[in-house]
Amino acid sequence: MAACEVRAELKYRDGTSKEFLQRCEKNLQSVLAAVRAVGMEVSALLTELVSQERATAAAAAVFENTEPDANYNTQYK
């Protein structure tokens, strides 16, 4: 049987993109395995991007907040 491919593309906010590619055979089990593999790769990359975004947001919040938040407990300072 001839090979086929499962492809996905992730476009970043800055316009760059990353392509994901898994080769598979022309049968349902192979295609499903390739879809799962691409899904896992995309999920791992998105998890990393979310972690980076959270870290960036947290760092920005630290620099922007010069006064304590109203809900912040200052009792232990």
LOSEMAR-131825 format. One record per atom (N, C-alpha, C, O): residue in three letters; z, x, y; residue number from 1. Coordinates in nm, 3 decimals. Each point is the difference from the previous one (the first is absolute). Layout:
<recs>
  code       c3       c1       c2  pos
   ALA        Z        X        Y  NUM
...
</recs>
This chain:
<recs>
  code       c3       c1       c2  pos
   MET    0.000    0.083   -0.120    1
   MET    0.000   -0.083    0.120    1
   MET    0.000    0.086    0.125    1
   MET    0.060    0.107    0.004    1
   ALA   -0.127   -0.155    0.095    2
   ALA   -0.005    0.072    0.128    2
   ALA    0.131   -0.019    0.075    2
   ALA    0.070   -0.100   -0.018    2
   ALA   -0.038    0.197    0.100    3
   ALA    0.124   -0.005    0.077    3
   ALA   -0.019   -0.084    0.126    3
   ALA   -0.112   -0.013    0.051    3
   CYS    0.221   -0.043   -0.002    4
   CYS    0.000   -0.070    0.128    4
   CYS    0.119    0.052    0.080    4
   CYS    0.077    0.084   -0.048    4
   GLU   -0.061   -0.134    0.168    5
   GLU    0.107    0.048    0.088    5
   GLU    0.072   -0.118    0.065    5
   GLU   -0.059   -0.104    0.028    5
   VAL    0.187    0.125   -0.004    6
   VAL    0.079   -0.090    0.082    6
   VAL    0.035    0.079    0.126    6
   VAL    0.056    0.110   -0.008    6
   ARG   -0.089   -0.167    0.124    7
   ARG    0.021    0.070    0.127    7
   ARG    0.086   -0.083    0.093    7
   ARG   -0.002   -0.123   -0.004    7
   ALA    0.078    0.193    0.087    8
   ALA    0.076   -0.063    0.108    8
   ALA   -0.004    0.095    0.118    8
   ALA   -0.014    0.121   -0.017    8
   GLU    0.027   -0.178    0.135    9
   GLU    0.000    0.083    0.121    9
   GLU    0.112   -0.048    0.091    9
   GLU    0.015   -0.119    0.025    9
   LEU    0.063    0.214    0.022   10
   LEU    0.108   -0.028    0.094   10
   LEU   -0.040    0.058    0.135   10
   LEU   -0.029    0.119    0.011   10
   LYS    0.028   -0.204    0.091   11
   LYS   -0.033    0.047    0.134   11
   LYS    0.129    0.010    0.080   11
   LYS    0.076   -0.095    0.011   11
   TYR   -0.054    0.213    0.045   12
   TYR    0.118    0.027    0.081   12
   TYR   -0.019   -0.055    0.141   12
   TYR   -0.112   -0.031    0.041   12
   ARG    0.221    0.020    0.032   13
   ARG   -0.005   -0.048    0.137   13
   ARG   -0.086    0.087    0.090   13
   ARG   -0.062   -0.049    0.095   13
   ASP    0.058    0.177   -0.125   14
   ASP   -0.078    0.092    0.084   14
   ASP   -0.150   -0.002   -0.033   14
   ASP   -0.078    0.074    0.060   14
   GLY    0.039   -0.157   -0.155   15
   GLY   -0.142   -0.012   -0.034   15
   GLY   -0.044    0.081   -0.120   15
   GLY   -0.108   -0.023   -0.053   15
   THR    0.190    0.118    0.010   16
   THR   -0.034    0.076   -0.119   16
   THR    0.019   -0.088   -0.123   16
   THR    0.065   -0.105    0.008   16
   SER   -0.118    0.147   -0.118   17
   SER    0.014   -0.080   -0.122   17
   SER    0.020    0.091   -0.120   17
   SER   -0.031    0.119    0.003   17
   LYS    0.084   -0.178   -0.108   18
   LYS    0.019    0.070   -0.127   18
   LYS   -0.058   -0.088   -0.109   18
   LYS    0.027   -0.121   -0.006   18
   GLU   -0.104    0.181   -0.080   19
   GLU   -0.062   -0.074   -0.109   19
   GLU    0.072    0.029   -0.131   19
   GLU    0.041    0.114   -0.026   19
   PHE   -0.026   -0.217   -0.054   20
   PHE    0.062    0.011   -0.132   20
   PHE   -0.109   -0.037   -0.101   20
   PHE   -0.073   -0.097    0.018   20
   LEU    0.064    0.176   -0.124   21
   LEU   -0.106   -0.020   -0.097   21
   LEU    0.055    0.022   -0.141   21
   LEU    0.067    0.100   -0.026   21
   GLN   -0.096   -0.193   -0.062   22
   GLN    0.034    0.015   -0.142   22
   GLN   -0.124   -0.035   -0.081   22
   GLN   -0.059   -0.107    0.017   22
   ARG    0.021    0.196   -0.104   23
   ARG   -0.114   -0.027   -0.088   23
   ARG    0.051   -0.080   -0.121   23
   ARG    0.113    0.016   -0.044   23
   CYS   -0.200   -0.101   -0.007   24
   CYS    0.037   -0.080   -0.116   24
   CYS   -0.125   -0.032   -0.080   24
   CYS   -0.112    0.021    0.045   24
   GLU    0.134   -0.071   -0.162   25
   GLU   -0.110   -0.046   -0.086   25
   GLU   -0.030   -0.146    0.032   25
   GLU    0.078   -0.067    0.068   25
   LYS   -0.190    0.019   -0.116   26
   LYS   -0.040   -0.138    0.026   26
   LYS    0.061   -0.094   -0.103   26
   LYS   -0.070   -0.066   -0.078   26
   ASN    0.203    0.061    0.079   27
   ASN    0.070   -0.100   -0.080   27
   ASN    0.125   -0.042    0.077   27
   ASN    0.051    0.075    0.084   27
   LEU   -0.004   -0.191   -0.112   28
   LEU    0.108   -0.059    0.079   28
   LEU    0.127    0.084    0.000   28
   LEU    0.062    0.018    0.106   28
   GLN   -0.022    0.034   -0.220   29
   GLN    0.123    0.080   -0.006   29
   GLN   -0.010    0.124    0.088   29
   GLN    0.096    0.036    0.069   29
   SER   -0.208    0.030   -0.071   30
   SER   -0.018    0.120    0.080   30
   SER   -0.002   -0.032    0.150   30
   SER    0.058    0.073    0.080   30
   VAL   -0.125   -0.182   -0.044   31
   VAL   -0.004   -0.040    0.141   31
   VAL    0.140   -0.037    0.048   31
   VAL    0.040    0.040    0.109   31
   LEU    0.034   -0.114   -0.188   32
   LEU    0.137   -0.037    0.037   32
   LEU    0.089    0.123    0.016   32
   LEU    0.081    0.006    0.092   32
   ALA   -0.095    0.089   -0.181   33
   ALA    0.078    0.124    0.011   33
   ALA   -0.036    0.075    0.128   33
   ALA    0.088    0.055    0.067   33
   ALA   -0.215   -0.053   -0.033   34
   ALA   -0.043    0.068    0.123   34
   ALA    0.053   -0.072    0.123   34
   ALA    0.042    0.065    0.096   34
   VAL   -0.044   -0.198   -0.097   35
   VAL    0.054   -0.078    0.112   35
   VAL    0.149    0.028    0.016   35
   VAL    0.048    0.018    0.112   35
   ARG    0.025   -0.014   -0.223   36
   ARG    0.144    0.032    0.006   36
   ARG    0.023    0.140    0.056   36
   ARG    0.089    0.020    0.082   36
   ALA   -0.169    0.075   -0.126   37
   ALA    0.016    0.139    0.046   37
   ALA   -0.027    0.010    0.151   37
   ALA    0.075    0.066    0.071   37
   VAL   -0.180   -0.130   -0.024   38
   VAL   -0.030    0.001    0.144   38
   VAL    0.113   -0.069    0.075   38
   VAL    0.043    0.048    0.104   38
   GLY    0.005   -0.159   -0.157   39
   GLY    0.110   -0.072    0.063   39
   GLY    0.125    0.086    0.012   39
   GLY    0.069   -0.005    0.102   39
   MET   -0.039    0.082   -0.204   40
   MET    0.117    0.088    0.005   40
   MET   -0.018    0.111    0.102   40
   MET    0.095    0.034    0.071   40
   GLU   -0.215    0.022   -0.062   41
   GLU   -0.028    0.105    0.099   41
   GLU    0.014   -0.054    0.142   41
   GLU    0.062    0.063    0.086   41
   VAL   -0.119   -0.181   -0.062   42
   VAL    0.007   -0.061    0.132   42
   VAL    0.144   -0.034    0.034   42
   VAL    0.045    0.024    0.112   42
   SER    0.027   -0.080   -0.207   43
   SER    0.140   -0.036    0.022   43
   SER    0.085    0.122    0.035   43
   SER    0.084   -0.007    0.089   43
   ALA   -0.105    0.116   -0.159   44
   ALA    0.076    0.123    0.028   44
   ALA   -0.029    0.050    0.141   44
   ALA    0.092    0.041    0.072   44
   LEU   -0.217   -0.044   -0.032   45
   LEU   -0.036    0.047    0.134   45
   LEU    0.058   -0.093    0.107   45
   LEU    0.051    0.047    0.101   45
   LEU   -0.059   -0.178   -0.123   46
   LEU    0.055   -0.095    0.097   46
   LEU    0.152    0.014    0.011   46
   LEU    0.055   -0.011    0.110   46
   THR    0.012    0.035   -0.221   47
   THR    0.145    0.022    0.002   47
   THR    0.033    0.121    0.086   47
   THR    0.094   -0.003    0.080   47
   GLU   -0.170    0.110   -0.096   48
   GLU    0.019    0.121    0.080   48
   GLU   -0.023   -0.028    0.149   48
   GLU    0.076    0.046    0.085   48
   LEU   -0.181   -0.121   -0.055   49
   LEU   -0.031   -0.033    0.140   49
   LEU    0.109   -0.086    0.063   49
   LEU    0.036    0.020    0.116   49
   VAL    0.017   -0.115   -0.191   50
   VAL    0.108   -0.085    0.051   50
   VAL    0.125    0.084    0.027   50
   VAL    0.067   -0.020    0.101   50
   SER   -0.036    0.112   -0.190   51
   SER    0.115    0.088    0.020   51
   SER   -0.016    0.084    0.125   51
   SER    0.094    0.016    0.078   51
   GLN   -0.214    0.037   -0.057   52
   GLN   -0.027    0.079    0.120   52
   GLN    0.013   -0.086    0.125   52
   GLN    0.055    0.044    0.101   52
   GLU   -0.106   -0.166   -0.108   53
   GLU    0.005   -0.091    0.115   53
   GLU    0.145   -0.035    0.034   53
   GLU    0.038   -0.004    0.117   53
   ARG    0.042   -0.020   -0.219   54
   ARG    0.141   -0.032    0.022   54
   ARG    0.073    0.119    0.062   54
   ARG    0.081   -0.018    0.092   54
   ALA   -0.108    0.137   -0.140   55
   ALA    0.064    0.120    0.054   55
   ALA   -0.040    0.020    0.145   55
   ALA    0.084    0.034    0.084   55
   THR   -0.210   -0.055   -0.053   56
   THR   -0.048    0.013    0.137   56
   THR    0.064   -0.104    0.090   56
   THR    0.041    0.031    0.112   56
   ALA   -0.032   -0.154   -0.159   57
   ALA    0.061   -0.108    0.078   57
   ALA    0.148    0.027    0.023   57
   ALA    0.051   -0.025    0.109   57
   ALA    0.018    0.074   -0.211   58
   ALA    0.143    0.030    0.013   58
   ALA    0.022    0.113    0.101   58
   ALA    0.092   -0.007    0.081   58
   ALA   -0.175    0.109   -0.087   59
   ALA    0.014    0.111    0.094   59
   ALA   -0.029   -0.047    0.143   59
   ALA    0.068    0.041    0.093   59
   ALA   -0.167   -0.126   -0.077   60
   ALA   -0.031   -0.053    0.133   60
   ALA    0.114   -0.086    0.052   60
   ALA    0.031    0.004    0.119   60
   ALA    0.031   -0.081   -0.206   61
   ALA    0.111   -0.086    0.041   61
   ALA    0.120    0.083    0.045   61
   ALA    0.070   -0.039    0.094   61
   VAL   -0.046    0.151   -0.158   62
   VAL    0.111    0.087    0.037   62
   VAL   -0.021    0.053    0.141   62
   VAL    0.094    0.004    0.080   62
   PHE   -0.216    0.038   -0.049   63
   PHE   -0.029    0.055    0.133   63
   PHE   -0.007   -0.106    0.109   63
   PHE    0.029    0.028    0.116   63
   GLU   -0.067   -0.149   -0.152   64
   GLU   -0.013   -0.107    0.099   64
   GLU    0.133   -0.065    0.034   64
   GLU    0.020   -0.044    0.114   64
   ASN    0.071    0.038   -0.209   65
   ASN    0.130   -0.066    0.022   65
   ASN    0.099    0.101    0.057   65
   ASN    0.055    0.083   -0.073   65
   THR   -0.031   -0.092    0.201   66
   THR    0.099    0.089    0.060   66
   THR    0.136   -0.067    0.004   66
   THR    0.102    0.068    0.010   66
   GLU   -0.100   -0.202   -0.017   67
   GLU    0.126   -0.073   -0.004   67
   GLU    0.017   -0.057   -0.140   67
   GLU   -0.099   -0.034   -0.064   67
   PRO    0.223    0.023    0.017   68
   PRO    0.020   -0.055   -0.134   68
   PRO   -0.045   -0.145   -0.006   68
   PRO    0.009   -0.075    0.097   68
   ASP   -0.056    0.037   -0.211   69
   ASP   -0.039   -0.137   -0.027   69
   ASP    0.124   -0.088    0.009   69
   ASP    0.111    0.045   -0.029   69
   ALA   -0.128   -0.169    0.068   70
   ALA    0.113   -0.093    0.013   70
   ALA    0.069   -0.021   -0.135   70
   ALA    0.119   -0.028   -0.004   70
   ASN   -0.194    0.042   -0.104   71
   ASN    0.057   -0.020   -0.133   71
   ASN    0.058    0.128   -0.059   71
   ASN    0.059   -0.003   -0.108   71
   TYR   -0.076    0.114    0.177   72
   TYR    0.046    0.130   -0.049   72
   TYR    0.150    0.008    0.015   72
   TYR    0.054   -0.029    0.107   72
   ASN    0.014    0.069   -0.213   73
   ASN    0.146    0.008    0.000   73
   ASN    0.042    0.135    0.058   73
   ASN   -0.018    0.104   -0.063   73
   THR    0.074   -0.106    0.183   74
   THR    0.042    0.126    0.067   74
   THR    0.145    0.035   -0.030   74
   THR    0.052    0.098    0.053   74
   GLN    0.012   -0.174   -0.135   75
   GLN    0.142    0.018   -0.029   75
   GLN    0.030    0.139   -0.059   75
   GLN    0.106    0.055    0.027   75
   TYR   -0.196    0.001   -0.104   76
   TYR    0.027    0.125   -0.070   76
   TYR   -0.052    0.123    0.073   76
   TYR   -0.001    0.108   -0.059   76
   LYS   -0.040   -0.119    0.181   77
   LYS   -0.048    0.116    0.075   77
   LYS    0.113    0.087    0.046   77
   LYS   -0.022    0.102    0.065   77
</recs>
